[in-house]
Amino acid sequence: MPRPRKLTIDYFPHFCVQKKTLFILQQTYGNDGYAFWFKLLEQLGATQGHYIDLRNNGTSEFLQAYTRCDGVSVDNMLTLLAKLGAIDPELWQIKVIWCQKLVENVADVYVRRQTELPARPSHLLDK
């Protein structure tokens, strides 16, 4: 029996020149916004398939604890990220976090593994 495909990563690129998303998040939420973004990317990278389904209360509570932000702040920051296009706005409407840019930025990992990139979890929109 073959090993299951690993759809997680151990790293993601942290670019030195920040774009508008991080600037706006940090201007709006201070260092909490900055920390939230990178902790979110860590969790997306470590999660099978690189998406987080916050419809599960345990997952939502864990993200709040991991990012050290309350539920209202998490929801507000994710809504802003969806508005800016940093996370998928359609999936965020159903409380699923997907960041296409993260997957694109780690594509080399999947090339080395000789496996396909994780795909946008659009099947969750049908539920």
Buried (B, 14 or more C-beta within 10 A) or exposed (E): EEEEEEBEBEEBEEEEEEEEBBEBBBEEBEEBBBBBBEBBBBBBBEBEBBBBBBEEEEBBEBBBEEBEBEEEBBBBBBBBBBEBEBBBBEBBEEBBBBBBEBBEBBEEBBEEEEEEBBEBBEEBEEE
